Amino acid sequence: MEVGSEFSHYRVVEHIGRGGMADVWSARDQRLGRTVAVKTVARNLTIQGTNPVTLFEREAQTIAGLEHPYILPIHEFGDYQGQLYIVMRYVSGGSLEDRLEQGPMTLHETIRMGRLIGQALDYAHENKVIHLDIKPSNVLLDTSSLPYLADFGLAAVLGPEGRAANPGSGTLLYMAPEQLTSTELDHRADIYSFGVLIFHMLTGQLPFDAAVSLALRQVQASEVMPDIRAIKTELPGGITELLRGCTHIEPAQRPGTLHDIMNALETIIMPGRAVLDDTAVVARAPVPRGPNAPTEPADDETRPRIEIDTEDLMTQPLDPITGPISRLPSVDEISDETQDQALGLDLPELSLRRLDLDSAPQPMASTEQIARREAEDLYARARRTWAHGQGRFLLGVTHFTIINDYYRDAAANQLDLDEGGTQMLLRGALEYDLEIDYWWRLLSDESRRWVTLHAIRSENATARIRALERLHDLPDSDPPQIPKLVAQALQVETNRDAKLAAIQVLEIRARLRASQTILTQPPQRGTARAG
């Protein structure tokens, strides 16, 4: 597969990633007019100790049976010229791994994101699926930093007794001890990995600085999760005990659900306040529960409970708070000062804010609404960058395609598009040869000239050529700028075809100027010859 390849009703746009076994591409769904991600693996690929094709097929089959707002969905699975492919939803915010490269997350961010990842995992577990490869690179983010659990290549389906055969693979630094020592596993292997993930999110690093995995230290030296406050002294002390419970070497000693873990974490951070009980909602209905919505009675005998050996946690008075943590403001909505003071939040004020958010049932946004919101976010970020300087064009082809899909019909999609944004989209059209004529028609000659002269400095030779061809007869400013700037570009041009295109612009405009000079000269009077 390569850029430009067409299969089924998709056209490959860009190669966006490569893992140990698979490549990931962005592609255009030509039937539905949307951007998707395509994951591919060669049928004949073999890697010692594992069968990538089997893992790939397992991933497709597993995700096909799961429908949850925070599990990355697949659209299609097939074979193209000896390569298996999975077509998935494209999310444009990178991964949790990318986010953690910037440093640790605040308590607010960790709770918000951990709650949603936990909902997805609890849903999978209720449907007899264990992931077995929970790590930051397998959590994808959209532009609002909402997480989507991905890569179910190692996932296993639990049998009637709640256990599954150990596939014998995983990521060592997040792997549970039983994945190293046991032939069978259950959902508590994911509980363990989630505990390591929360530690990583809060500290920006792995236990023991990733020198040796926690699981190996537990198996070989009976060690436990290190004290998280040795890395971040400002964190509440109860978090260490919670994470040690999640990563207990004995699966039976771990919490039963991710829901319980996140409730316990919130209680540690906000003592004296009850936490959201959303067990009955998250796995089956993607609609937040309102104050008058029916609830299911809890079965105190069967519901898993987390036991944490911290006196203050067990003795705090509880007050009811409703409203899903996922609806707290996004990171972008919170000032740096507020994030820095996360531990000093006014808790009653926070509680009231959560109650207000839950004042009426609000259905989960549709896939189309989420995609439109991502396009709007991408546009806003690209627009700010475009306005800040004369440097190289930074908007990639995949993100440009997403923006173009929605802003081409900005009015119908109720999106704001100003002159600067239209200039940016013409610049992208010239860069990627997409809808050039459409965006060209929307701009004045002055804007066309400015954008096109910017594009002749593109790092892409074909984009430079496209821009030069638009300068043949474009009206110039006074004094003229086009010949001067094209001549400057020609002096540093290294591509033969782009050089020829620049020379052609100069020749055409020289002839045009000469003809205009002749037309504007006054007629010469004849002189009589003396007799």
MOPEMO-V800102 format. One line per field, one symbol per residue. phi: phi as a letter, one per 40 degrees, with the letter a starting at -180 (. if undefined). burial: # if it has 9 or more other C-alpha atoms within 8 Angstrom, else .. A space follows every 10 residues. Layout:
phi->???
burial->???
This chain:
phi->.adgcbafbb bcbacbaabc bbbbbcaccc cbgbcbbbbb accccbbdga bdccccccdc cccdcbbacb bccbbababb fgbcbbcbcc bbbgbccccc cchcccdcdc cdccdcccdc cdcccccgbb cgacadccbc bcccgccbcb fccccbcccd cgbacccgbi bdcbccdccc bbcbbbcccc ddccccccdc ccbgacdffg cacdcccccc bfcbdccccc bbcccccccc ccccccbdcc dcccdcbcdc cccccccccb cgbcbcbbdc bccbbcbdcc cbccbccccc cbccbcbbcb ccccbccbbc bbhcdcccdc dccbcdcccc bdcbdccdcc cccccccbca cbccccdccc cccccccccc ccccccccib cccbcccccc cccddcccbd cccfbcbbcc ccdccccccc cbfbgccccc ccbcdccdcc ccccccbdcb cccccdcccc cdbcdccbcc bddccccccc cbcbcdcccc ccccdccccc cccccccccc ccccccbccc c
burial->..#......# #####..... .######### ...####### ##..#..... ###.###### .###.#.#.# ####..#... ..#######. ########## ...####### ########## #####..### ########## ########## .#####.#.. ..##.#.... ..#####.#. ....###### ########## ########.# .########. ...##..##. ....#..### #########. ...####### ########.. ######.... ###..##### #......... .....#.#.. ..#....... #####..... ...#....#. .#.......# #..##.##.. #........# .#.######. .##.##.... ......#### #######..# ....#..... ########## #.#..#..## ..#...###. ########.. #.######## ##........ ###.###.## .......##. ###.##.##. .......... .......... .
